Amino acid sequence: MSEPQTRLLVVKAAMVSNGGAARDIMRNLPEISRKFETKFACLNILESQRKSIESLGVEVLCPDNQWEIEGGLWNEISAKQDRSSKRAWEGLDGIRRAVEWADAIHLTTGAGSMDFASLVPDSKPLHLHFLESKPGIFDDVNHLNSDGTGFWRAKLVHMLQFYHRRRIISSFQRFKKNKSWIINANSKFSASRLWKEYQIEGGVLYPVVDISEFNSNPTNEEKEALRKLRSQGIPYLVTVGNMSRFKGVFEALEHVSGCDLDLVVIGGGSSEQNQLFRKKADSLGVDVQILSNLNSIEMCAIFRNARAVVGFSHGEAFGLTPVEAMAIGTPPLFVDFGGYTDTIVDGVNGRLLSRGDLEAWRKAFEQAKDEETRESWAREGVTRIQELGLTPERHVERLKKSIDSITTV
């Protein structure tokens, strides 16, 4: 007779934004529910997500009056959002019974998540998947304007966040004292930030990447999408991200200027931010195109036909975009910082380059044009994806080892 499955309560506060962390959980829950007896708790959720999770036979705990993320400067300074999420967790019907039911908790960081830990007794095994630091708490890049201006305002806001920063640091202190509470980061870079910011040593649990939607050869639908989106024959680079300074999209302009290449931005920002971006591009002589709300076919079309996919983010936790570029076979050229260093091996499956070394970037753009280089990097890119094991099966296998290590303490 087989042993009963470990009862696992999976927790992530904010799901409605359907960002990378939420999508990662949705990809992994089918395999998690096969390996564990599972319940899921959150503070907000899309109806499509709820139906998908419940179809697995997994109970979903979420308030009828769903919690909403509040932005704004005062919230950043006062930690008002964190206090509201704590109240929402405390008022969630059935959550204390679920904690008591569980043999272990699997908690993923993000807006509103860390306050859930206040409901968990020290005796209950808890595994935290640490994705990234809260933007702006330990650096001032996120407080800069998208074009890099606003230096003194950014410094002032960062300084005024001392209360919020202290509150976040205190939320991690229980992990230092409890052998039944452990942390895995989503990349080696995130693990290094975990140590730098909280003096906690953590392992690495990579997220899942669904590369099945990126065909190795273009479909007819993809070819048609390209004809609608781009003029034929004009070489271009593509970068992905919003117009925040953190994503470095404005910096991409400075590195592309003078290289006879267009720049396509997948993402963009407000109309005001986009207008400012186009004005900057004109001043640097770069033709730009901003594309938003692309489906997977359109994104494949833009990626596949680019000279390269480039990225200048200031500390991306994992770096999904280079992996997507590898899956399609387009050279990834990224700054040598952050989670990009987990996925790109310089000169083997792409390039890692210093921010601001314009000559090195110019040479890399030329290197990416060479067909033999592109084919070699594409082959090595697929090998790298396989080495990292970015599948739900490998992810849950690693998660189960971590859960087993704390439920047997």
C-alpha positions in Angstrom: 0.0 0.0 0.0 1.5 3.4 -1.1 2.1 6.1 1.5 -0.4 9.0 1.6 0.6 12.1 -0.4 2.0 15.1 1.5 -0.7 17.7 1.9 0.6 21.0 0.3 -1.0 24.4 0.6 0.2 26.5 -2.4 0.0 30.3 -1.8 0.4 33.3 -4.0 -1.5 36.5 -3.1 -1.9 38.3 -6.5 -2.9 36.3 -9.5 -5.1 38.7 -11.6 -2.2 40.5 -13.2 -1.3 37.2 -14.8 2.4 38.1 -14.7 5.3 35.7 -14.9 5.0 34.4 -11.4 1.2 33.7 -11.8 1.8 32.0 -15.2 4.6 29.9 -13.6 2.2 28.7 -10.9 -0.5 27.8 -13.4 2.0 25.8 -15.5 3.2 23.9 -12.4 -0.1 23.2 -10.6 -1.1 20.2 -12.7 2.2 18.5 -11.9 2.1 19.7 -8.2 -1.4 18.2 -7.9 -0.2 14.9 -9.1 2.7 14.8 -6.6 0.9 16.3 -3.6 -2.6 16.5 -2.1 -3.1 20.2 -2.9 -5.0 23.3 -2.0 -4.5 26.8 -3.4 -4.9 30.1 -1.6 -4.7 33.6 -3.0 -6.2 37.1 -2.5 -7.3 37.7 -6.1 -7.7 35.5 -9.1 -9.1 35.5 -12.6 -12.1 33.4 -13.2 -10.3 31.5 -16.0 -7.5 30.7 -13.5 -10.0 29.5 -10.9 -11.7 27.2 -13.3 -8.4 25.8 -14.5 -7.2 25.1 -11.0 -10.5 23.6 -9.8 -10.5 21.3 -12.9 -7.5 19.6 -11.3 -9.5 18.8 -8.2 -7.7 21.5 -6.3 -9.8 23.6 -3.8 -9.3 27.4 -4.3 -9.5 29.7 -1.3 -10.0 33.4 -2.3 -12.0 36.2 -0.8 -15.3 37.1 -2.5 -14.3 40.7 -2.2 -10.9 40.4 -3.9 -7.9 42.3 -2.7 -6.6 45.0 -5.0 -3.0 46.2 -5.3 -2.7 49.9 -4.6 0.2 51.8 -6.2 1.3 55.4 -5.7 4.1 57.2 -3.9 2.4 57.2 -0.5 1.9 53.5 -0.6 5.6 53.0 -1.4 6.6 55.1 1.5 4.1 53.9 4.1 3.8 50.2 3.3 0.0 50.7 3.3 -0.5 48.0 0.6 1.3 45.4 2.8 -0.9 46.2 5.8 -4.0 45.9 3.7 -2.9 42.4 2.4 -2.3 41.3 6.0 -5.9 42.2 6.9 -7.1 40.4 3.8 -5.3 37.2 4.7 -6.6 37.3 8.2 -10.1 37.7 7.0 -10.0 35.0 4.4 -12.6 32.4 5.3 -11.1 28.9 5.8 -7.4 29.9 5.6 -6.5 28.9 9.2 -8.1 25.5 8.7 -6.2 25.1 5.5 -2.9 26.0 7.3 -3.7 23.5 10.0 -4.7 20.8 7.3 -1.4 21.2 5.4 1.7 19.2 6.0 3.7 22.0 4.4 3.2 25.4 2.8 4.6 26.5 -0.6 4.6 30.3 -0.7 5.6 32.4 -3.7 6.8 36.0 -3.2 5.1 39.0 -4.8 2.7 41.7 -3.9 0.8 40.7 -0.7 2.4 37.3 -0.3 4.8 37.7 2.6 2.1 38.8 5.0 0.6 35.4 4.7 3.5 34.0 6.8 2.1 35.7 9.9 -0.7 33.0 9.9 1.8 30.2 9.8 3.2 28.8 13.1 6.9 28.1 13.5 6.1 24.4 13.7 4.6 24.3 10.2 7.1 23.5 7.4 7.2 26.4 4.9 9.0 26.6 1.5 9.4 30.1 0.0 10.0 30.6 -3.7 11.9 33.9 -3.8 11.5 35.5 -7.2 12.9 39.0 -6.8 13.3 41.9 -4.4 10.4 44.3 -4.1 11.1 47.0 -6.8 12.6 50.2 -5.4 13.2 48.9 -1.8 16.9 48.1 -2.1 17.7 50.4 -5.0 16.6 53.6 -6.5 16.5 52.6 -10.2 12.8 51.9 -10.1 12.1 55.5 -8.9 13.9 57.1 -11.8 12.0 58.4 -14.8 12.0 56.1 -17.8 14.6 58.2 -19.5 16.9 58.1 -16.5 16.1 61.6 -15.2 14.7 62.4 -11.7 17.9 61.4 -9.9 17.3 63.4 -6.7 13.6 62.5 -6.5 14.6 58.8 -6.7 17.1 59.2 -4.0 14.6 61.0 -1.7 11.9 58.4 -2.3 14.3 55.6 -1.6 15.4 57.3 1.7 11.8 57.8 2.8 11.1 54.1 2.4 13.0 53.2 5.5 9.9 52.1 7.3 8.7 50.0 4.4 12.2 48.5 4.0 12.5 47.7 7.7 9.1 46.0 7.5 10.1 43.8 4.6 13.4 42.8 6.1 11.6 41.8 9.4 9.3 39.5 7.4 12.3 37.4 6.5 13.8 37.1 10.0 11.8 33.9 10.9 13.6 32.0 8.2 16.9 32.6 10.0 15.7 30.9 13.2 13.7 28.0 11.8 15.1 24.9 10.2 11.6 24.0 8.9 11.4 27.2 6.9 13.6 27.3 3.8 14.0 29.5 0.7 14.7 28.7 -3.0 15.3 31.6 -5.4 14.4 31.5 -9.0 17.9 32.1 -10.2 21.5 32.2 -9.0 21.2 36.0 -9.2 18.1 36.1 -7.0 19.9 33.8 -4.5 22.8 36.3 -4.4 20.3 39.1 -3.7 18.7 37.1 -1.0 22.0 36.9 0.8 22.9 40.5 0.1 19.6 42.0 1.3 18.6 39.5 4.1 21.8 37.5 4.9 19.9 34.3 4.1 21.4 31.5 2.1 19.0 29.9 -0.3 19.0 27.3 -3.1 17.8 27.7 -6.7 14.4 26.5 -8.1 14.2 27.6 -11.7 10.8 28.7 -13.1 9.2 26.8 -16.0 9.4 28.0 -19.6 6.8 26.8 -22.0 8.8 26.7 -25.3 6.2 24.5 -27.1 4.5 27.7 -28.4 7.8 28.7 -30.1 8.0 26.6 -33.3 11.4 25.9 -34.8 10.0 26.8 -38.2 7.7 29.6 -39.1 4.0 28.8 -39.7 1.9 30.4 -42.4 0.1 32.3 -39.6 3.4 33.7 -38.4 4.4 34.8 -41.9 1.1 36.6 -42.3 1.5 38.3 -38.9 5.0 39.5 -39.9 3.7 41.0 -43.1 1.1 43.0 -41.1 3.6 44.2 -38.4 6.8 44.9 -40.3 8.1 46.3 -43.6 10.1 43.6 -45.4 13.8 43.8 -45.7 14.6 46.4 -43.0 16.9 44.9 -40.3 15.9 45.4 -36.7 16.6 44.5 -33.1 13.8 43.7 -30.6 13.6 44.4 -26.9 10.8 43.4 -24.5 9.6 45.5 -21.6 7.6 48.4 -20.3 9.0 52.0 -20.2 10.3 51.8 -16.6 14.0 52.7 -16.1 14.4 49.2 -14.6 13.7 47.6 -18.0 16.3 49.8 -19.7 14.4 50.3 -22.9 15.6 53.9 -23.3 19.2 52.6 -22.9 18.6 50.3 -25.8 18.2 53.4 -28.0 21.7 54.6 -27.0 23.3 51.3 -27.9 21.5 51.0 -31.2 22.2 54.5 -32.4 24.5 54.7 -35.4 24.2 50.9 -36.2 21.7 51.2 -39.1 19.2 49.0 -37.3 15.6 49.7 -36.3 14.4 49.0 -32.8 11.2 47.2 -32.1 9.8 47.4 -28.5 7.3 44.8 -27.4 5.5 46.3 -24.5 5.8 50.0 -24.1 4.1 52.3 -21.7 1.7 55.2 -21.4 1.0 57.4 -24.4 3.2 60.1 -22.7 6.0 57.7 -22.1 5.8 56.3 -25.6 5.9 59.9 -27.0 9.0 60.7 -25.0 10.6 57.5 -26.2 9.9 58.3 -29.8 11.3 61.8 -29.3 14.5 60.4 -27.9 14.7 57.9 -30.8 14.4 60.8 -33.3 17.2 62.7 -31.6 19.5 59.6 -31.9 18.5 58.8 -35.4 16.8 55.5 -34.6 13.6 54.3 -36.3 11.4 52.7 -33.6 8.2 50.7 -33.4 6.2 50.0 -30.3 4.0 46.9 -30.3 1.7 46.0 -27.4 -0.6 43.1 -26.6 1.0 40.7 -29.1 -0.2 37.1 -29.1 2.3 34.2 -29.2 2.2 33.9 -33.0 2.9 37.7 -33.5 5.7 37.6 -30.9 7.3 34.6 -32.6 7.2 36.4 -35.9 8.9 39.5 -34.5 11.5 37.5 -32.6 12.4 35.1 -35.5 13.0 37.8 -38.0 15.1 40.1 -35.8 18.8 40.5 -36.1 18.9 39.8 -32.3 16.9 40.1 -29.2 18.5 42.6 -26.8 18.0 43.4 -23.1 19.3 46.1 -20.8 17.3 45.4 -17.6 18.8 46.5 -14.3 18.7 43.2 -12.4 16.2 40.9 -14.1 15.6 38.1 -11.6 15.6 35.2 -14.1 15.4 36.4 -17.7 12.7 34.7 -19.6 13.2 36.6 -22.8 16.7 35.2 -23.7 15.2 31.7 -23.3 12.4 32.5 -25.7 14.9 33.9 -28.2 17.0 30.7 -27.9 13.9 28.5 -28.5 13.2 30.4 -31.7 16.8 30.5 -32.8 17.4 34.3 -32.7 20.6 35.5 -31.0 20.1 36.9 -27.5 22.4 39.8 -26.7 22.0 41.0 -23.1 23.8 43.0 -20.4 26.0 40.9 -18.2 24.0 41.4 -15.1 21.0 39.7 -13.4 19.3 36.5 -14.3 20.5 36.7 -17.8 23.8 35.2 -16.7 21.9 32.1 -15.6 20.7 31.4 -19.1 23.3 32.9 -21.5 26.8 31.5 -21.8 28.8 34.3 -23.5 29.9 33.4 -27.0 28.3 30.0 -26.8 24.5 30.6 -27.1 24.5 34.4 -27.2 26.4 37.4 -25.8 26.7 39.0 -22.4 28.0 42.5 -22.8 28.8 45.5 -20.6 26.3 48.3 -20.3 27.7 51.3 -22.0 30.4 49.6 -24.1 28.9 50.8 -27.4 31.7 49.4 -29.6 31.3 45.9 -28.1 27.5 46.1 -28.8 28.1 47.3 -32.3 30.4 44.3 -33.0 27.9 41.9 -31.4 25.2 43.2 -33.7 27.4 42.4 -36.7 28.3 39.0 -35.2 24.6 38.2 -34.9 24.2 38.7 -38.7 26.5 35.7 -39.5 24.4 32.7 -40.4 26.9 30.1 -39.1 27.0 31.9 -35.7 23.2 32.1 -35.6 22.9 28.4 -36.3 25.5 27.5 -33.7 24.0 29.7 -31.0 20.5 28.3 -31.8 21.8 24.7 -31.3 23.6 25.6 -28.1 20.5 27.5 -26.9 18.3 24.4 -27.1 21.0 22.5 -25.2 21.1 25.2 -22.5 17.3 25.0 -22.0 17.6 21.2 -21.6 20.5 21.6 -19.2 18.5 23.9 -16.9 15.5 21.6 -16.9 12.9 24.3 -17.3 9.9 21.8 -17.4 7.1 21.3 -14.9 8.3 17.8 -14.2 11.8 18.9 -13.3 10.5 21.9 -11.3 8.1 19.8 -9.2 10.8 17.1 -8.7 13.1 19.7 -7.2 10.2 21.3 -5.2 9.3 17.8 -3.7 12.9 17.3 -2.6 12.8 20.6 -0.8 9.4 19.9 0.8 10.6 16.4 1.9 13.7 17.9 3.5 11.6 20.0 5.9 8.7 17.7 6.6 11.1 15.1 7.9 13.0 17.5 10.2 
